[in-house]
Amino acid sequence: MSETAEGWQRVLSAFDDWIYYETSEFGPWTSYFSPNTLMGLTSDERVNWMKNMLDTIIPGRVHKCQEAGVALEDFLPYMPDPTARDTVQSMIDLNAVLQDYMLSMSDIFSTMIEEIKSNDLEEIESYLSSLAETEEEIRHHMSLYSQGFGKLRSLGLDMPDDLL
């Protein structure tokens, strides 16, 4: 297998791992972005959810995003022409934007934990709205990857058969 094919396979594998994390680890916890669902939890359960998101789930999400970015960076030198390099570089830049959004969710959770300790549940709703808006931005930006993959495929980089 050529170095380009190996690099492409690493990129696709890193993205598969990231998407799997999104659906299996992160996704189930997003139901609590809804005020009604969150208020259905006890006070301890709400705090535990927030701490779990802050300490485990979001760092895991950022890590999977970083791994995809590293795979793209490793892949960049094998691009055969400026168009392919520009496409991969734009995907790397997109990756950095996504990490910033994800880390901003950590900031929101930190603030929420402080608010909930003071029993100010009214403020929590505005933070839940911020989380939902941030998540919408993340999903929008993640969908932009498909354009980059599509462009790379049009330049001749096919998905390896074993990943289909």
N, C-alpha and C positions, 0 to 999 in steps of 0.2 A: 504494500500500500504506500502511496506517495506521501510525502510530508504534508502536502496540501490536504489530501484526503483524511489523513490522521487528525490534522488540526480541525478540519470541518467536523469530523466525528466528535472530537472533544467539545467543540462549541455546541453541537446539537445535544450531546449528552448532558452538558451543564445546564442547558435550557430545559431539557426534560426533567432533570432533578429539581430545578427551581419551580417549574410548573407543578410538579408533584407535591412539593412542599406547600405551595400556594393552596392547592385544593385539599390536601389531607391534613396539614398542620395549622395553617393560618385560617383558611376559610371557615371551618366550624366555629371559630371564636367570634366571627364578625356578626353573628346574630345579636350579640349584646350591644352593637352599635345603635340598636333601636331602644329608645327610652322605655317603651312598654316592656320589652323583654328584660332589660337590665333591672328595672324596678321590681320585676318578679323574683329577683334574687334577694337573699338575706344580705344584710350589711357586710357580714364576713365574706360571703360568696362574691359580692361585688369587688371588695378589696382584693381578694385572692385572684379574681379574673384580671383585674388591672395589673397586679404585680406579676402574674404569669405572662401577660402580654409584654410588659416592660422588661422582665428579666429573661424570658425564654423565647417566646414566640417571635417578637419583632427582631431580636438579635439573630435568630435562626433565619428569618426572612432576609435580613440584610446580608448575612453570610452567603446564602444561596445566590443572591443578586451579585455579590462580589465575585463569587466563583465563575459566574457567567461572564462577568466583565474581564476577569483574568484570562478565561479561555479565548475571548475575542482579542485581547491584547496579544496573546501568544500566536494567534492566527494571523494577525495583521501583516507580519513580514512575508507571508507566503502569498499575498495577493498579487496577481499577475499584472495589474495595470492600475492607473490612478483612480479610475471609476470604482473599482473594487476596494481599493484602499480607503477612498473617501466614504464609501458605504459602511465599511467595518468601523472606521473612525466615528462616524455618526452614531453607530450602535453603541460604541464605547461611551460616547458623550451622553447618550440616552441613559445608559446604565448609571452614570454618575448622578443624573437628575433623579432617577428612581431611588437611589440610595438616600439622597437628601430628603425626598418625600417620606420615605420609610423612617428615617431618623427623626423627622418632625413629628411623626406619630408617637415616638418615645417621649418627646417633650410634652405632648398633650397628655399622655398617660401619667407622667410625673406630676403634672399640675392637677389632674383629676384625683390622684391619690391624696394630695394635700387638701383638696376641696372636700373630698368625702370624709376625711378625718375630722373636718370641722362641721360635718353633717349638713353641708350646703348642697342638697340634692338639686336645687333649681339650677345652679351653675353647671352641674354635670350635663344637663341637656344641651347646653351650648357647646360643650366639649365633644359630646357625641356627634353633634352636627359637623363640627370641625373634623372629627375622625372620618365621618362618612364622605365629606367633601374631599379630604386628602386621599381616601381610598378610591374615589372616582377618578382623581387625577392619576393615581398610580395605575389603575386599570387602563385608562386612556393611553398613557405612555407605554405601558406594556404592549398594548395592541399595535403600537407603531413598529415594534420589532418585526411584525409580519411583513411590513413593507421592505425592511432591510433584507430579510430572508428571501423575499420574492425577487428583489433586485439581484442578490447574489446568485440565486438559482438561474435567473435570466442571463447571467454572465457565465454560466456553465458549471456552477457548483451544485451538484445534485446530492440529494440526501442519500447516504449509504443504504443499500438494500437491507442490511440487518437492523436498521433503525426505523424501517417502515412499519 
